[in-house]
Amino acid sequence: MEKQYSGLSGYLVLLLELVILVLIVAGFLVEMIVPAVVLIPIFILGAIGFTVVDPNQSCVLVLFGAYKGTIKTNGFYWVNPFFSKKKISLRARNFDSETIKVNDKLGNPIMIGLVLVWKVEDTYKAAFGVDEYEHFVLVQSEAALRKLAGLYPYDNIEDETAKVTLRDGTEEVNNELEREIVERLDIAGIHVIEARINHIAYAQEIAQAMLKRQQATAIVAARYKIVEGAVSMVEMALDELSQKKIVDLDEEKKATMVSNLMVVLCGDKDATPIVNTGTLY
């Protein structure tokens, strides 16, 4: 578990180091060789203990395999010269993954990518919980993305009962992705600030076929709306003619009128009017 460590002020020890350096030089000048030689290793050990912690950076301290603590406050410090020091950045980092090919819930190959914003929160877990925590973040994020893609279909063309799809369920899908990544990265002491899908498309080998299918579905849906509207308009026209007694139509004439109106309203091209100067027959 992470614990804070407070080092000595580096400026105070630096002053002591300067005093020792002066004593060493003076010892050699006045031919007090033995005291000067004794002070040399002390001076060297003292110099090794200096460390600088920049803003949003930390220093993990270990003494002969035992974790002693982490310095998170920026400044100039002096610590035990026998400590091994490992610097870990606490800054937020942005990972923009390459698009990878995966299969969605229905087995369709798709290309998908993510953007992850993260930072180290627990330096003990980052340093000792996993090996190379930065690489761990990349691998586990990709694994979470692959798992997410298998939970949802790309769209609801093939699965009309799907309430959430990768293409349309943006908020819910991103929340699920973030939850999965948070669980995977907790062992490394990583705090996930944001995780979201930034690219999604059918794989190249089926993209054209799926595009045609989407176009066909759109055409069918449009035709359905056109027919539905045309039927309503024909019904309204017959009702208005009947109520206002503009013309008395028998069943055969109604059928002819309905047929002509449906052709005009549902046709792909504009109708060409024909003016009848004689009788209807």
C-alpha positions as CSV (number, residue, x, y, z in Angstrom):
1,M,0.0,0.0,0.0
2,E,1.3,3.5,-0.8
3,K,2.6,5.6,2.0
4,Q,4.0,9.1,2.1
5,Y,7.7,9.8,2.8
6,S,9.2,13.1,3.8
7,G,12.8,13.6,2.9
8,L,15.1,16.2,4.5
9,S,15.5,19.6,2.9
10,G,18.1,19.3,0.1
11,Y,19.3,22.8,0.7
12,L,20.3,22.2,4.3
13,V,22.2,19.0,3.4
14,L,23.8,20.9,0.4
15,L,25.1,23.4,2.9
16,L,26.6,20.6,5.0
17,E,28.1,19.2,1.9
18,L,29.8,22.4,1.1
19,V,31.2,22.5,4.7
20,I,32.6,19.0,4.3
21,L,34.1,19.9,0.9
22,V,35.8,22.9,2.5
23,L,37.2,20.7,5.4
24,I,38.5,18.1,2.8
25,V,40.3,20.8,0.9
26,A,41.7,22.4,4.1
27,G,42.8,19.0,5.4
28,F,44.9,18.4,2.3
29,L,46.3,21.9,2.5
30,V,47.4,21.6,6.1
31,E,48.6,18.0,5.5
32,M,45.9,16.4,7.7
33,I,45.5,13.6,5.1
34,V,43.7,11.0,7.2
35,P,40.8,13.2,8.3
36,A,40.5,14.5,4.7
37,V,40.4,11.0,3.3
38,V,37.8,9.9,5.9
39,L,35.5,12.8,4.8
40,I,35.7,11.9,1.1
41,P,33.3,8.9,1.2
42,I,31.0,10.8,3.6
43,F,30.9,13.6,1.0
44,I,30.2,11.2,-1.8
45,L,27.4,9.4,0.1
46,G,25.8,12.7,0.9
47,A,25.8,13.7,-2.7
48,I,24.2,10.5,-3.8
49,G,21.2,11.2,-1.5
50,F,20.0,14.3,-3.4
51,T,16.8,14.0,-5.4
52,V,14.5,16.5,-7.2
53,V,10.8,15.9,-7.5
54,D,9.1,18.0,-10.2
55,P,5.5,19.1,-10.1
56,N,3.0,16.2,-10.8
57,Q,5.9,13.7,-10.4
58,S,6.7,11.3,-7.6
59,C,9.7,9.4,-6.3
60,V,9.3,5.8,-5.1
61,L,12.0,4.9,-2.5
62,V,13.2,1.3,-1.8
63,L,15.9,0.2,0.7
64,F,17.4,-3.2,0.0
65,G,14.1,-4.6,-1.4
66,A,11.8,-3.0,1.3
67,Y,9.4,-0.2,0.2
68,K,9.9,2.9,2.3
69,G,7.5,5.3,0.8
70,T,6.8,7.8,-1.9
71,I,7.6,11.5,-2.1
72,K,4.8,13.3,-4.0
73,T,5.4,16.9,-3.0
74,N,7.6,18.7,-5.5
75,G,10.9,20.1,-4.2
76,F,14.6,19.5,-3.5
77,Y,15.1,16.7,-1.0
78,W,17.9,14.5,0.6
79,V,17.1,10.9,1.4
80,N,19.1,7.9,2.6
81,P,21.9,7.4,-0.1
82,F,21.2,3.7,0.0
83,F,17.7,4.2,-1.2
84,S,17.0,3.2,-4.8
85,K,14.8,5.9,-6.4
86,K,12.2,5.4,-9.1
87,K,10.5,8.4,-10.7
88,I,6.8,8.0,-11.7
89,S,4.9,10.7,-13.4
90,L,1.5,11.6,-12.0
91,R,0.5,13.7,-15.0
92,A,-2.6,12.8,-17.0
93,R,-1.7,10.9,-20.2
94,N,-3.6,10.4,-23.4
95,F,-3.6,7.1,-25.3
96,D,-5.1,7.1,-28.8
97,S,-5.2,3.5,-29.9
98,E,-4.8,2.2,-33.4
99,T,-8.0,0.7,-34.9
100,I,-8.1,-3.0,-34.4
101,K,-10.2,-5.6,-36.2
102,V,-12.7,-7.5,-33.9
103,N,-16.0,-9.3,-34.2
104,D,-19.2,-7.8,-32.9
105,K,-21.9,-9.8,-31.1
106,L,-23.2,-11.2,-34.4
107,G,-19.7,-12.2,-35.6
108,N,-19.4,-9.3,-38.1
109,P,-15.8,-8.1,-38.5
110,I,-15.5,-4.4,-37.6
111,M,-12.7,-1.9,-37.1
112,I,-12.8,-0.1,-33.7
113,G,-10.5,2.2,-31.7
114,L,-10.5,4.1,-28.4
115,V,-9.2,7.2,-26.7
116,L,-8.1,6.7,-23.1
117,V,-7.1,9.5,-20.6
118,W,-5.4,8.1,-17.5
119,K,-2.9,8.8,-14.8
120,V,-1.1,7.0,-12.0
121,E,-2.9,7.3,-8.7
122,D,-1.2,4.7,-6.5
123,T,2.5,4.7,-7.0
124,Y,3.0,1.5,-5.0
125,K,0.7,-0.5,-7.3
126,A,2.2,1.0,-10.4
127,A,5.8,0.2,-9.3
128,F,5.3,-3.2,-7.8
129,G,1.8,-4.4,-8.8
130,V,2.6,-5.0,-12.4
131,D,5.7,-5.1,-14.7
132,E,5.9,-2.0,-16.9
133,Y,2.6,-0.3,-16.0
134,E,2.6,1.8,-19.1
135,H,2.6,-1.3,-21.4
136,F,0.0,-2.9,-19.0
137,V,-2.3,0.0,-19.7
138,L,-2.0,-0.4,-23.5
139,V,-2.6,-4.2,-23.5
140,Q,-5.5,-4.2,-21.0
141,S,-7.2,-1.3,-22.8
142,E,-7.1,-3.2,-26.1
143,A,-8.4,-6.3,-24.3
144,A,-11.3,-4.4,-22.8
145,L,-12.1,-3.0,-26.2
146,R,-12.2,-6.4,-27.8
147,K,-14.5,-7.7,-25.0
148,L,-16.8,-4.7,-25.4
149,A,-17.2,-5.3,-29.1
150,G,-18.4,-8.8,-28.5
151,L,-21.2,-7.6,-26.2
152,Y,-23.1,-5.5,-28.7
153,P,-24.0,-5.7,-32.4
154,Y,-22.6,-3.0,-34.7
155,D,-26.2,-1.9,-35.5
156,N,-29.7,-3.3,-35.4
157,I,-30.1,-4.2,-39.1
158,E,-29.5,-7.9,-38.4
159,D,-30.8,-7.8,-34.8
160,E,-33.9,-5.6,-34.7
161,T,-34.4,-6.4,-31.0
162,A,-31.1,-4.9,-30.0
163,K,-31.8,-1.9,-27.8
164,V,-28.1,-0.8,-27.6
165,T,-25.6,-1.0,-30.5
166,L,-22.0,0.0,-30.9
167,R,-22.9,2.7,-33.5
168,D,-25.9,4.3,-31.7
169,G,-25.5,3.5,-28.0
170,T,-22.7,6.0,-27.6
171,E,-23.1,6.9,-23.9
172,E,-24.0,3.5,-22.6
173,V,-21.3,1.8,-24.6
174,N,-18.6,4.3,-23.5
175,N,-19.7,3.9,-19.9
176,E,-19.4,0.1,-20.2
177,L,-16.0,0.5,-21.8
178,E,-14.8,2.8,-19.0
179,R,-16.1,0.4,-16.3
180,E,-14.3,-2.5,-17.9
181,I,-11.0,-0.6,-18.2
182,V,-11.2,0.7,-14.6
183,E,-11.6,-2.9,-13.3
184,R,-8.6,-4.1,-15.3
185,L,-6.3,-1.2,-14.4
186,D,-7.0,-1.1,-10.7
187,I,-4.3,-3.6,-10.0
188,A,-1.8,-1.1,-11.4
189,G,-3.0,1.8,-9.4
190,I,-4.3,3.6,-12.5
191,H,-7.1,6.2,-12.4
192,V,-9.1,6.3,-15.6
193,I,-10.2,9.9,-16.3
194,E,-12.1,9.1,-19.6
195,A,-12.5,6.2,-22.0
196,R,-14.5,6.4,-25.2
197,I,-14.7,4.9,-28.7
198,N,-13.3,7.3,-31.3
199,H,-13.6,5.1,-34.4
200,I,-16.0,2.4,-35.5
201,A,-16.7,1.0,-38.9
202,Y,-17.3,-2.3,-40.7
203,A,-14.1,-4.1,-41.8
204,Q,-13.1,-3.5,-45.4
205,E,-14.1,-6.9,-46.7
206,I,-17.8,-6.5,-45.8
207,A,-18.1,-2.7,-45.8
208,Q,-19.5,-2.5,-49.4
209,A,-22.0,-5.3,-48.7
210,M,-23.2,-3.7,-45.5
211,L,-23.5,-0.3,-47.2
212,K,-25.8,-1.8,-49.9
213,R,-27.8,-3.5,-47.2
214,Q,-28.2,-0.3,-45.3
215,Q,-29.2,1.5,-48.4
216,A,-31.8,-1.2,-49.2
217,T,-33.2,-1.0,-45.7
218,A,-33.4,2.8,-46.0
219,I,-35.2,2.5,-49.4
220,V,-37.7,0.0,-48.0
221,A,-38.3,2.2,-45.0
222,A,-38.8,5.3,-47.2
223,R,-41.2,3.3,-49.5
224,Y,-43.2,2.2,-46.5
225,K,-43.6,5.8,-45.4
226,I,-44.5,6.9,-48.9
227,V,-47.2,4.1,-49.3
228,E,-48.5,4.9,-45.8
229,G,-48.9,8.5,-46.7
230,A,-50.4,7.8,-50.1
231,V,-53.1,5.6,-48.6
232,S,-53.9,8.3,-46.1
233,M,-54.2,10.9,-48.9
234,V,-56.4,8.7,-51.1
235,E,-58.6,8.0,-48.2
236,M,-58.9,11.7,-47.4
237,A,-59.6,12.5,-51.0
238,L,-62.5,9.9,-51.3
239,D,-63.9,11.1,-48.0
240,E,-63.9,14.8,-49.0
241,L,-65.5,14.0,-52.4
242,S,-68.2,12.0,-50.7
243,Q,-68.9,14.5,-47.9
244,K,-69.0,17.5,-50.2
245,K,-70.9,15.6,-52.9
246,I,-68.7,16.9,-55.6
247,V,-69.0,13.8,-57.7
248,D,-70.8,10.5,-57.2
249,L,-68.4,7.6,-57.7
250,D,-69.4,4.0,-57.9
251,E,-67.1,1.2,-56.8
252,E,-65.5,0.8,-60.2
253,K,-64.7,4.5,-60.5
254,K,-63.4,4.6,-57.0
255,A,-61.0,1.7,-57.8
256,T,-59.9,3.5,-60.9
257,M,-59.3,6.7,-59.0
258,V,-57.4,4.9,-56.2
259,S,-55.2,3.2,-58.7
260,N,-54.4,6.4,-60.5
261,L,-53.7,8.3,-57.3
262,M,-51.4,5.5,-55.9
263,V,-49.4,5.5,-59.1
264,V,-49.0,9.3,-59.0
265,L,-48.1,9.4,-55.3
266,C,-45.9,6.4,-55.2
267,G,-44.1,6.7,-58.5
268,D,-40.3,7.5,-58.7
269,K,-40.9,10.1,-61.4
270,D,-43.3,13.0,-61.8
271,A,-46.6,12.1,-63.4
272,T,-47.4,13.4,-66.8
273,P,-51.0,14.8,-66.8
274,I,-53.3,13.8,-69.7
275,V,-56.3,16.2,-70.3
276,N,-59.4,14.3,-71.3
277,T,-61.7,16.6,-73.5
278,G,-64.4,14.0,-73.9
279,T,-66.3,11.8,-71.5
280,L,-64.7,9.4,-69.0
281,Y,-65.6,6.6,-71.4
